[in-house]
Amino acid sequence: MDLTERFGPAAELISSILERTPLRMGDDELTVACSGGPDSTALAVVASATGRPVTLHHVDHGIRPDSDQDAGVVKELAAWLGVGFVSHQVVVTPGANVEARARAERFAVLPKGVATGHTMDDQGETVLVNLLRGTGIDGLAAMEFGPTHPFLAVRRAETHALCQQLRLPVVHDESNNDLRFTRNKIRNQLVPMLDQIADRDVVPLLARLASLAHLDSSLLNQLAEELVVDPTDVNELRGHPEPLAQRALRQWVRDQRPVDGENYPPSDAEIRRIMAVVRGEVVAAQVSGGHRVARSSGRLRFESGDSTTLMAMDSNEAPQWAAHDLGPVIVSAEDIQRRVIELGAQITADYADSPPLLVCVLKGALHFMSDLSMAIKLPIDLDFMAVSSYGSATQTSGIVRIVKDLEADLTNRHVLVVEDIIDSGLTLNYLRKYLSARGPKSIEVCALLLKEGEQRVEPDFRYVGFTIPPSFVVGYGLDVAEKYRNLDGIYTYIGEGSH
């Protein structure tokens, strides 16, 4: 049966899309991740047009109330196409980084090498996401075109048009329009603005940049693999040009991390911290995911830790006097105390030869500073300063004001700034410059919370407790008009002025 007989007027579009994918290569089974949205539905159709055996895999995260109905849409699609269907169910509890945890759970149950429906538009958005977060050539390379991403030469408009021509029911995820998420802002605001400024469609330009960056990145990785025999040998790393050593380290760290979905390469800030370990400036450095890289006997070792992406705990109910203003718990009291102990141990190891001066940024970091100082097993000094950019509001004013200055002399001392939460990063950036003028030997930051995707400066922070969604939170020192500081957990604030 030819495509026209099977798909009618849509055959021409299917044939055009198919020519731009690697799907016809081979005769083994194609496994397709299908959410029921337009992109993955179009991918399922085009995959079935290859004549190869196809199985659609649907994952129900249980996040949306009606998500179980999505599996029915995909099952009907599979029946109409005459292909296989497998349904997976995972549990993703509410709380911090729900999208990242859902993605990790999804990849944990999907078969290896499954094809996804990411389009050229997704590729362009990924380039911009990485650019805004701060990236090098690897981030610009974004997703790699191939069997797992076969639709990177296909436009989103084409997948929607194909579903419309075939009159296929599709799932619409309302969260794609939620502008609290960085990618949605890029999709709905930034890309149209760039189109207007450039007076052209910028997505193909971004996709071409990704393709060129991937070629260069692949070559550099190959050279690093050939020239750096052992990336754990600090003497060998010192013998190579630093860019080559950094690239070898980046791949080594990526290989060491537990595979829990998309394994992103370490950031530039992480690599620079590891290079400090290589140079012997510190004995260990933290990397994302609660892991760290330590050095002993001239060799590096990767120490796995618990993930800092935490789930909400239903047992942490808000006290009655505050419940009407509070949403779900973001970080439980138990998890805070566990993480503070971990951070204290890391700081103890890193500053073993030269204990730092801890600078607490009042008032929000007071609780964190108290617990953290007791978890650091060194003769540390403490000092306090107060800055303000919020006042009694839930949105920063952007104007930094020194309310209380330090008393200690910073000259030639290691300084560790202890912060409660980092959102835009502008206040902390100002504070670093302010303190640097006093001649410290080093300035590092230990922040309890980092708001995901909110930074407007390069996020270079040595110690971070938890990464949380970009919502306003209270508890464990964080307040609204001086209230809620004494909550032992951290909660979403939904009271007056929160929206």
Backbone torsions as a table, in degrees:
resi	resn	phi	psi	omega
1	MET	NA	124.2	179.5
2	ASP	-80.5	172.1	-174.6
3	LEU	-65.5	-36.5	-178.9
4	THR	-65.3	-42.7	179.4
5	GLU	-64.4	-34.0	-176.0
6	ARG	-84.5	-40.3	-171.9
7	PHE	-117.7	0.6	175.8
8	GLY	63.9	-137.6	-176.5
9	PRO	-62.0	-20.1	-179.4
10	ALA	-76.8	-8.4	-176.0
11	ALA	-59.6	-38.4	-178.2
12	GLU	-63.3	-44.5	179.9
13	LEU	-67.6	-40.2	178.2
14	ILE	-61.2	-43.7	179.4
15	SER	-62.7	-40.5	179.7
16	SER	-64.6	-42.9	179.4
17	ILE	-66.9	-43.5	-176.3
18	LEU	-59.5	-36.2	-179.9
19	GLU	-64.7	-21.9	-178.2
20	ARG	-99.4	13.6	179.3
21	THR	-123.5	163.8	175.1
22	PRO	-93.0	15.5	-170.9
23	LEU	-66.7	-26.3	-177.6
24	ARG	-78.0	-10.5	-176.5
25	MET	-76.6	118.2	178.6
26	GLY	99.8	170.6	178.5
27	ASP	-129.8	9.5	179.0
28	ASP	-80.5	177.2	-176.0
29	GLU	-70.5	139.6	173.0
30	LEU	-97.4	123.1	173.6
31	THR	-103.8	129.8	-173.1
32	VAL	-124.0	127.4	173.1
33	ALA	-80.4	119.0	-173.9
34	CYS	-128.6	111.3	177.5
35	SER	-84.5	-17.5	-174.0
36	GLY	99.5	-5.3	175.3
37	GLY	-73.2	169.7	-176.3
38	PRO	-58.9	-41.1	-176.2
39	ASP	-66.6	-49.7	-178.1
40	SER	-72.6	-28.7	175.5
41	THR	-65.7	-44.1	177.3
42	ALA	-62.5	-39.5	178.0
43	LEU	-61.8	-41.0	178.5
44	ALA	-61.0	-42.6	180.0
45	VAL	-63.3	-49.6	-177.3
46	VAL	-65.4	-38.4	178.1
47	ALA	-61.9	-41.1	-179.6
48	SER	-67.0	-25.0	-179.1
49	ALA	-74.4	-10.8	179.6
50	THR	-75.5	-20.1	-175.0
51	GLY	85.7	-4.6	177.1
52	ARG	-80.3	154.9	174.0
53	PRO	-64.2	137.0	-174.7
54	VAL	-130.5	141.1	172.0
55	THR	-130.5	127.9	176.9
56	LEU	-91.9	131.2	178.5
57	HIS	-113.3	120.4	178.6
58	HIS	-113.1	136.1	179.3
59	VAL	-115.8	122.0	176.1
60	ASP	-98.6	112.3	-179.2
61	HIS	-82.8	-15.7	-178.3
62	GLY	70.1	18.0	-177.5
63	ILE	-79.7	-44.1	179.4
64	ARG	-91.1	147.4	-177.3
65	PRO	-57.2	-34.4	-176.2
66	ASP	-106.0	21.6	-175.3
67	SER	-65.2	-24.3	-180.0
68	ASP	-67.1	-21.8	178.0
69	GLN	-73.1	-24.5	-179.8
70	ASP	-61.8	-37.4	179.5
71	ALA	-61.3	-36.0	177.8
72	GLY	-64.2	-38.0	177.4
73	VAL	-62.4	-44.8	-178.7
74	VAL	-69.4	-37.2	178.5
75	LYS	-62.8	-42.2	177.7
76	GLU	-65.1	-39.0	176.8
77	LEU	-60.7	-46.4	179.9
78	ALA	-60.6	-40.3	179.1
79	ALA	-64.9	-41.8	179.7
80	TRP	-65.0	-37.1	-179.9
81	LEU	-81.9	-15.8	-177.3
82	GLY	74.1	36.3	-179.0
83	VAL	-120.5	172.2	-179.1
84	GLY	-75.8	160.4	-179.7
85	PHE	-142.7	133.1	176.3
86	VAL	-132.6	130.3	179.0
87	SER	-108.1	134.0	177.6
88	HIS	-119.6	143.2	175.1
89	GLN	-123.3	130.9	177.4
90	VAL	-129.0	161.0	179.5
91	VAL	-111.1	120.1	176.3
92	VAL	-122.8	106.8	-177.2
93	THR	-76.2	153.7	176.7
94	PRO	-61.6	159.2	177.0
95	GLY	137.8	-159.6	-174.5
96	ALA	-66.6	144.7	173.4
97	ASN	52.9	43.2	-175.2
98	VAL	-62.0	-36.9	-179.6
99	GLU	-65.9	-43.1	-180.0
100	ALA	-65.1	-40.7	179.7
101	ARG	-68.7	-36.5	177.1
102	ALA	-64.4	-40.2	178.5
103	ARG	-63.7	-41.7	179.7
104	ALA	-64.3	-42.9	178.5
105	GLU	-64.3	-37.8	-179.8
106	ARG	-62.5	-48.6	-178.6
107	PHE	-69.8	-22.6	179.2
108	ALA	-68.9	-30.2	-177.3
109	VAL	-101.4	-19.7	-179.9
110	LEU	-74.5	148.9	179.5
111	PRO	-67.5	151.4	179.2
112	LYS	-62.9	136.2	178.7
113	GLY	82.3	13.0	-179.4
114	VAL	-64.0	141.4	179.7
115	ALA	-85.8	138.0	176.8
116	THR	-116.2	159.8	-173.5
117	GLY	-93.5	28.3	178.9
118	HIS	-64.5	131.0	-176.2
119	THR	-101.7	179.5	176.1
120	MET	-59.6	-34.9	178.2
121	ASP	-64.7	-40.9	175.6
122	ASP	-62.6	-38.4	178.8
123	GLN	-62.2	-46.5	178.8
124	GLY	-60.7	-42.4	179.0
125	GLU	-64.4	-37.7	179.8
126	THR	-65.3	-39.9	175.4
127	VAL	-58.2	-45.1	-179.0
128	LEU	-69.2	-39.8	176.5
129	VAL	-57.5	-49.3	-178.9
130	ASN	-64.9	-38.3	179.4
131	LEU	-63.4	-43.2	-178.6
132	LEU	-71.9	-28.5	177.0
133	ARG	-78.3	-18.2	-174.9
134	GLY	100.1	113.0	-174.4
135	THR	-149.6	164.3	172.0
136	GLY	-110.3	-155.8	-174.2
137	ILE	-65.5	-33.8	-179.6
138	ASP	-64.7	-40.4	178.3
139	GLY	-67.7	-35.7	177.3
140	LEU	-67.1	-26.9	178.8
141	ALA	-68.0	-23.3	175.3
142	ALA	53.4	-131.5	-177.2
143	MET	-87.6	148.1	-178.4
144	GLU	-93.6	125.9	177.2
145	PHE	-65.7	132.8	-179.8
146	GLY	164.7	-160.7	-174.9
147	PRO	-60.3	-32.8	-179.2
148	THR	-85.6	-20.6	176.1
149	HIS	-130.4	68.2	-172.5
150	PRO	-77.7	-11.8	-172.8
151	PHE	-101.9	16.5	-175.4
152	LEU	-72.1	-9.0	173.7
153	ALA	-102.8	9.4	-177.4
154	VAL	-111.2	138.6	-179.4
155	ARG	-88.4	152.0	179.0
156	ARG	-60.5	-36.7	179.2
157	ALA	-61.1	-32.1	179.5
158	GLU	-71.3	-39.8	179.9
159	THR	-66.3	-39.0	177.9
160	HIS	-65.9	-42.3	-179.1
161	ALA	-63.4	-38.7	-179.7
162	LEU	-64.1	-44.0	179.1
163	CYS	-63.2	-37.9	179.3
164	GLN	-68.0	-41.8	-179.6
165	GLN	-63.7	-35.4	179.9
166	LEU	-89.1	-3.0	-179.6
167	ARG	54.1	45.1	-179.7
168	LEU	-89.5	135.0	174.4
169	PRO	-69.7	138.0	179.4
170	VAL	-130.2	158.3	178.9
171	VAL	-89.7	132.9	176.4
172	HIS	-111.3	117.2	-179.7
173	ASP	-91.4	110.9	-176.7
174	GLU	-64.2	-23.0	-179.1
175	SER	-65.5	-17.8	177.5
176	ASN	-66.6	-14.8	178.8
177	ASN	-102.2	2.3	-177.8
178	ASP	-79.9	109.7	-174.6
179	LEU	-77.5	5.2	172.2
180	ARG	-73.1	-19.5	-178.1
181	PHE	-95.4	136.3	-174.5
182	THR	-57.8	-45.5	-177.2
183	ARG	-61.1	-38.0	179.5
184	ASN	-67.7	-35.8	174.7
185	LYS	-63.2	-41.5	179.3
186	ILE	-64.4	-44.2	-177.6
187	ARG	-65.9	-46.0	-170.9
188	ASN	-93.7	-17.9	-177.0
189	GLN	-122.0	-53.3	-172.6
190	LEU	-69.9	-48.1	-177.6
191	VAL	-60.8	-46.6	176.1
192	PRO	-59.6	-35.3	178.5
193	MET	-66.9	-41.8	178.2
194	LEU	-64.7	-39.5	175.9
195	ASP	-57.0	-43.7	-177.7
196	GLN	-68.2	-42.8	-179.7
197	ILE	-65.8	-43.3	-178.0
198	ALA	-80.2	-13.7	-176.2
199	ASP	57.5	39.0	177.5
200	ARG	-166.0	170.3	177.0
201	ASP	-78.5	114.9	-173.6
202	VAL	-86.7	-14.2	-176.5
203	VAL	-59.2	-45.9	177.2
204	PRO	-60.3	-32.8	178.4
205	LEU	-66.8	-43.5	179.5
206	LEU	-66.1	-38.5	178.5
207	ALA	-66.4	-38.6	177.8
208	ARG	-66.0	-40.5	176.1
209	LEU	-58.5	-43.2	179.2
210	ALA	-61.6	-41.7	-179.4
211	SER	-64.1	-44.1	179.6
212	LEU	-67.0	-41.4	179.2
213	ALA	-63.6	-36.0	179.0
214	HIS	-65.0	-40.6	178.5
215	LEU	-62.2	-46.1	179.9
216	ASP	-65.8	-42.9	-179.0
217	SER	-63.2	-40.9	179.5
218	SER	-62.5	-41.9	179.1
219	LEU	-63.9	-45.2	-179.6
220	LEU	-64.6	-38.9	177.0
221	ASN	-63.5	-39.2	179.3
222	GLN	-64.3	-42.8	179.1
223	LEU	-64.1	-42.4	-179.9
224	ALA	-63.1	-41.0	-179.6
225	GLU	-65.3	-37.1	-177.8
226	GLU	-76.9	-36.3	-171.7
227	LEU	-93.0	-30.0	179.0
228	VAL	-100.0	100.1	-174.0
229	VAL	-68.6	-44.4	-176.3
230	ASP	-133.1	100.2	-177.8
231	PRO	-72.1	-1.9	175.9
232	THR	-95.8	-7.1	-179.3
233	ASP	-88.9	108.6	-174.3
234	VAL	-65.9	-32.0	178.4
235	ASN	-66.0	-40.7	177.5
236	GLU	-65.9	-43.1	179.3
237	LEU	-59.5	-40.4	179.0
238	ARG	-65.3	-25.9	-178.1
239	GLY	-80.4	-7.9	179.6
240	HIS	-104.2	156.8	172.0
241	PRO	-55.7	141.8	-173.2
242	GLU	-57.8	-40.7	178.2
243	PRO	-58.6	-36.0	179.0
244	LEU	-71.1	-42.3	178.2
245	ALA	-62.5	-41.1	179.8
246	GLN	-63.5	-40.5	-179.7
247	ARG	-67.1	-38.8	176.7
248	ALA	-65.0	-40.3	178.2
249	LEU	-65.7	-39.6	-178.3
250	ARG	-60.7	-43.3	179.7
251	GLN	-71.3	-36.6	179.1
252	TRP	-63.0	-46.0	179.0
253	VAL	-63.2	-41.1	179.5
254	ARG	-61.2	-38.9	-179.8
255	ASP	-71.2	-27.9	-176.8
256	GLN	-79.2	-27.8	-175.1
257	ARG	-66.5	144.8	175.7
258	PRO	-59.1	138.3	-180.0
259	VAL	-80.3	110.0	-179.2
260	ASP	-135.3	43.3	-178.4
261	GLY	116.2	-137.6	-179.7
262	GLU	-75.8	116.8	-176.7
263	ASN	-99.2	97.2	-176.1
264	TYR	-77.6	148.2	177.7
265	PRO	-68.2	154.7	178.7
266	PRO	-63.4	151.6	-178.6
267	SER	-74.1	167.5	176.8
268	ASP	-60.1	-40.4	179.2
269	ALA	-61.4	-41.0	178.1
270	GLU	-63.6	-44.3	-179.2
271	ILE	-64.0	-39.3	178.6
272	ARG	-65.2	-35.4	176.1
273	ARG	-66.0	-40.1	179.2
274	ILE	-66.8	-37.5	177.9
275	MET	-63.6	-30.3	174.7
276	ALA	-65.5	-34.1	175.1
277	VAL	-67.4	-43.3	179.1
278	VAL	-59.7	-40.8	-178.6
279	ARG	-77.5	-6.8	179.4
280	GLY	83.3	13.6	-179.2
281	GLU	-75.9	-31.8	175.1
282	VAL	-138.8	163.7	-176.6
283	VAL	-93.1	-16.0	-179.2
284	ALA	-158.9	160.6	179.1
285	ALA	-144.3	142.0	179.2
286	GLN	-80.5	141.6	170.0
287	VAL	-125.2	165.9	-173.4
288	SER	-63.0	157.2	-179.5
289	GLY	86.9	10.7	-179.8
290	GLY	80.0	8.5	-179.7
291	HIS	-92.7	170.0	174.1
292	ARG	-152.0	159.7	177.4
293	VAL	-114.1	123.0	-178.2
294	ALA	-119.4	163.7	-178.0
295	ARG	-126.7	136.1	171.9
296	SER	-154.7	139.5	179.0
297	SER	54.4	37.0	175.4
298	GLY	76.5	13.6	-179.0
299	ARG	-132.0	152.1	177.4
300	LEU	-94.0	146.5	173.1
301	ARG	-136.4	147.0	-179.7
302	PHE	-99.4	123.8	-178.8
303	GLU	-109.9	114.2	-179.0
304	SER	-75.5	145.0	177.2
305	GLY	-134.6	176.6	176.7
306	ASP	-70.7	146.6	178.9
307	SER	-62.7	141.3	176.0
308	THR	-87.8	0.2	173.7
309	THR	-86.1	107.6	-169.8
310	LEU	-106.2	152.2	177.4
311	MET	-95.0	152.5	174.5
312	ALA	-69.8	152.2	-179.9
313	MET	-118.5	120.8	-176.0
314	ASP	-61.7	-25.0	-178.1
315	SER	-70.7	-16.4	-178.6
316	ASN	-89.7	71.8	179.1
317	GLU	-79.4	145.7	179.1
318	ALA	-69.2	145.6	176.6
319	PRO	-63.5	154.8	-172.6
320	GLN	-58.4	-37.5	-177.1
321	TRP	-67.2	-18.6	-177.3
322	ALA	-115.0	-8.8	-169.0
323	ALA	-57.8	-33.9	-175.0
324	HIS	-69.7	-18.4	-179.4
325	ASP	-105.0	-0.8	-172.4
326	LEU	-115.9	139.8	172.3
327	GLY	-94.1	-152.3	-177.2
328	PRO	-63.8	152.6	172.3
329	VAL	-67.7	134.1	179.6
330	ILE	-94.6	-44.1	176.5
331	VAL	-135.4	125.1	-177.0
332	SER	-75.9	161.1	177.6
333	ALA	-60.8	-40.2	-179.6
334	GLU	-63.1	-42.1	-179.2
335	ASP	-70.4	-34.3	176.2
336	ILE	-60.3	-49.2	-177.1
337	GLN	-64.4	-39.4	177.5
338	ARG	-61.8	-45.0	-177.3
339	ARG	-69.3	-36.1	178.3
340	VAL	-61.9	-40.7	177.5
341	ILE	-62.2	-41.6	178.1
342	GLU	-63.2	-45.7	179.8
343	LEU	-62.8	-41.1	178.9
344	GLY	-60.6	-40.3	179.0
345	ALA	-66.3	-39.7	179.2
346	GLN	-66.1	-43.2	179.8
347	ILE	-65.8	-39.5	177.7
348	THR	-58.5	-43.7	180.0
349	ALA	-69.1	-42.3	-175.3
350	ASP	-69.9	-32.6	-175.9
351	TYR	-111.2	25.8	-175.4
352	ALA	-57.9	-35.5	-176.1
353	ASP	-90.4	-12.8	-176.7
354	SER	-154.5	84.9	-176.3
355	PRO	-56.1	139.8	-175.6
356	PRO	-88.0	165.9	165.8
357	LEU	-89.7	120.9	177.6
358	LEU	-88.3	124.3	179.3
359	VAL	-109.1	110.3	179.8
360	CYS	-87.0	128.1	176.5
361	VAL	-90.8	106.5	-177.4
362	LEU	-73.8	158.3	-8.1
363	LYS	-93.8	-16.6	-169.9
364	GLY	-59.4	-32.1	-175.0
365	ALA	-90.1	5.0	-174.0
366	LEU	-61.6	-47.3	178.9
367	HIS	-61.9	-45.8	-179.6
368	PHE	-61.9	-44.3	-179.7
369	MET	-61.2	-43.0	-178.5
370	SER	-60.6	-49.2	-178.9
371	ASP	-69.4	-41.0	-177.7
372	LEU	-65.1	-41.5	-177.8
373	SER	-61.9	-35.1	178.7
374	MET	-74.8	-20.9	178.8
375	ALA	-86.3	-10.7	178.5
376	ILE	-92.7	118.5	-175.0
377	LYS	-94.3	58.1	179.7
378	LEU	-141.9	158.9	177.0
379	PRO	-78.4	73.2	-175.2
380	ILE	-83.7	157.9	170.8
381	ASP	-106.8	152.6	-179.7
382	LEU	-123.6	143.2	170.1
383	ASP	-146.9	167.7	-171.6
384	PHE	-135.8	142.8	170.7
385	MET	-143.6	157.5	-179.0
386	ALA	-126.8	129.6	174.5
387	VAL	-127.5	160.3	-177.5
388	SER	-143.6	134.3	169.3
389	SER	-139.5	1.1	-179.0
390	TYR	-108.5	-43.1	-170.0
391	GLY	67.4	-131.3	179.1
392	SER	-101.0	11.3	-176.4
393	ALA	-92.4	171.2	176.4
394	THR	-103.8	5.1	176.0
395	GLN	-125.9	133.6	179.6
396	THR	-65.4	143.2	178.3
397	SER	-81.9	-18.0	-177.7
398	GLY	84.8	-5.9	-180.0
399	ILE	-105.8	118.6	-176.2
400	VAL	-93.8	133.6	-178.8
401	ARG	-130.2	128.2	175.7
402	ILE	-81.1	114.4	-178.7
403	VAL	-93.6	-39.4	176.0
404	LYS	-139.5	129.2	-178.1
405	ASP	-96.2	168.5	179.4
406	LEU	-74.6	155.9	173.8
407	GLU	-103.0	-25.0	-174.8
408	ALA	-75.1	151.4	172.8
409	ASP	-84.6	124.3	-176.2
410	LEU	-92.0	-3.9	-172.6
411	THR	-55.4	121.6	175.7
412	ASN	58.0	31.4	178.5
413	ARG	-115.6	149.0	170.4
414	HIS	-77.7	126.8	-177.1
415	VAL	-116.9	130.2	176.0
416	LEU	-118.8	109.5	-179.3
417	VAL	-81.5	125.0	-178.4
418	VAL	-104.1	114.3	-177.0
419	GLU	-116.6	153.3	176.6
420	ASP	-82.0	-46.3	-173.9
421	ILE	-152.5	143.7	177.0
422	ILE	-120.2	119.8	173.7
423	ASP	-109.6	-86.6	179.8
424	SER	-69.5	-29.2	-177.2
425	GLY	85.8	-4.3	-176.4
426	LEU	-67.3	-41.8	179.1
427	THR	-62.1	-46.3	-179.4
428	LEU	-65.8	-36.9	177.4
429	ASN	-61.2	-43.5	177.0
430	TYR	-63.3	-42.7	-177.7
431	LEU	-64.2	-40.4	178.2
432	ARG	-60.7	-46.1	179.2
433	LYS	-63.4	-39.1	-179.0
434	TYR	-63.1	-44.0	-178.7
435	LEU	-76.3	-31.1	-179.8
436	SER	-61.6	-29.0	-180.0
437	ALA	-67.3	-10.3	-178.1
438	ARG	-97.3	9.4	172.2
439	GLY	74.1	36.8	176.8
440	PRO	-71.7	159.4	176.9
441	LYS	-72.6	-37.3	176.3
442	SER	-156.4	156.4	173.8
443	ILE	-132.7	120.0	175.0
444	GLU	-124.4	168.8	-175.8
445	VAL	-125.2	136.6	170.2
446	CYS	-121.5	109.4	-177.5
447	ALA	-113.6	135.2	177.6
448	LEU	-67.9	-44.0	-174.1
449	LEU	-128.5	143.6	174.2
450	LEU	-129.7	119.7	179.8
451	LYS	-76.0	125.4	-174.6
452	GLU	-65.2	126.6	172.2
453	GLY	72.9	10.0	-176.3
454	GLU	-98.0	-11.2	-171.9
455	GLN	-69.4	133.4	176.4
456	ARG	-106.3	5.7	172.2
457	VAL	-131.8	166.0	-180.0
458	GLU	-60.9	118.8	-176.1
459	PRO	-77.7	88.2	-178.2
460	ASP	-113.8	83.9	-176.0
461	PHE	-123.9	126.9	-171.5
462	ARG	-70.1	-39.3	-177.4
463	TYR	-129.4	125.2	178.0
464	VAL	-130.7	130.4	179.2
465	GLY	-74.6	-59.4	-175.4
466	PHE	-142.5	143.7	169.5
467	THR	-98.5	128.3	-174.7
468	ILE	-125.3	163.1	177.1
469	PRO	-64.4	161.7	-177.5
470	PRO	-79.8	60.4	176.5
471	SER	-122.7	162.2	-178.5
472	PHE	-80.1	132.7	-175.8
473	VAL	-128.0	157.1	178.3
474	VAL	-137.2	165.7	177.9
475	GLY	109.5	156.9	-179.8
476	TYR	50.6	46.1	177.5
477	GLY	104.9	-24.1	-179.1
478	LEU	-84.9	142.3	-170.8
479	ASP	-136.6	170.3	161.3
480	VAL	-129.1	115.9	-178.4
481	ALA	51.2	44.1	175.9
482	GLU	72.9	5.4	177.9
483	LYS	-98.6	155.9	171.1
484	TYR	80.9	1.2	-179.6
485	ARG	-61.0	-30.6	-173.1
486	ASN	-88.1	9.5	171.1
487	LEU	-71.4	136.7	-176.5
488	ASP	-82.8	-12.2	173.3
489	GLY	-114.3	-178.6	179.8
490	ILE	-116.6	127.0	-172.5
491	TYR	-123.7	152.8	168.7
492	THR	-68.9	134.3	177.7
493	TYR	-95.7	122.9	-178.7
494	ILE	-121.2	15.0	-178.0
495	GLY	-79.2	-163.7	-175.9
496	GLU	-60.5	132.1	178.5
497	GLY	83.6	5.6	-176.5
498	SER	-81.1	-16.5	-176.5
499	HIS	-112.4	NA	NA
